[in-house]
Amino acid sequence: MRAGFFILEGCEAVGKTTQLKRLEAALREQGHDIVVTREPGGTVIGERIRAILLDREHAAAIQPFTSSLLFNASRRQWVHEVVRPALDAGKIVLADRSFLSTMVYQSYVEGEDPVFTKEVCLKAMEGTMPDTIFLLDISLKEMKQRLVANAGEKTTRYDVKEEAFHAKVREGYLAQIDLFPGLIEKIDGEVPVEEVSGAILGKILKSVS
């Protein structure tokens, strides 16, 4: 078995956290050594940056350019401290979000230069690219229902955005498929959770075998 690096991406409420837990349990049960992480965050420095980036109190003040640089500062630290050491040790890395989020939120939605944003994101990754980014996709109707159902759990500045914002985010994610050919695999996030995790698990096992 070889090391593997896989990322779950998508809009708010697509089920990334649920799927990561299921995938971790299934892979550990089969004897794989797993590191589950997230970004922004995953390191002491990264978690402090995350607190600034996602704090609702900063939503009106923080600039897209500032956000982009802070996300990538956290990202570089994360790759250096978490991802590369895990891969070097032969482990499977499962991550919640990635540089794709910066491409969508700061560039596609908030208007930062896509060429510059992509260059900085890839620089932050230090050449350590994932095997696959699984893009969980749900309809805007389903997203709205899930956000309403989980209203009490909303904690970040993105969770409380208006519907038009979430529509633009979804559009941005789908647009990334053509910008990163062969890297992103769209997964239907509206089918039962066990079907979602089963589909992703099968692709991961095939990749690391």
HELIX and SHEET records of a PDB file:
HELIX    1   1 LYS A   16  GLU A   29  1                                  14    
HELIX    2   2 VAL A   44  LEU A   54  1                                  11    
HELIX    3   3 ARG A   56  HIS A   58  5                                   3    
HELIX    4   4 PRO A   64  TRP A   78  1                                  15    
HELIX    5   5 VAL A   79  VAL A   83  3                                   5    
HELIX    6   6 ARG A   84  ASP A   88  1                                   5    
HELIX    7   7 PHE A   99  THR A  102  1                                   4    
HELIX    8   8 MET A  103  VAL A  109  3                                   7    
HELIX    9   9 PRO A  114  MET A  125  1                                  12    
HELIX   10  10 LEU A  140  ALA A  149  1                                  10    
HELIX   11  11 ALA A  151  GLU A  153  5                                   3    
HELIX   12  12 GLU A  163  LEU A  179  1                                  17    
HELIX   13  13 VAL A  193  VAL A  208  1                                  16    
SHEET    1   A 5 ILE A  34  ARG A  38  0                                        
SHEET    2   A 5 ILE A  92  ASP A  96  1                                        
SHEET    3   A 5 GLY A   4  GLU A   9  1                                        
SHEET    4   A 5 THR A 132  ASP A 137  1                                        
SHEET    5   A 5 ILE A 184  ASP A 188  1                                        
END                                                                             
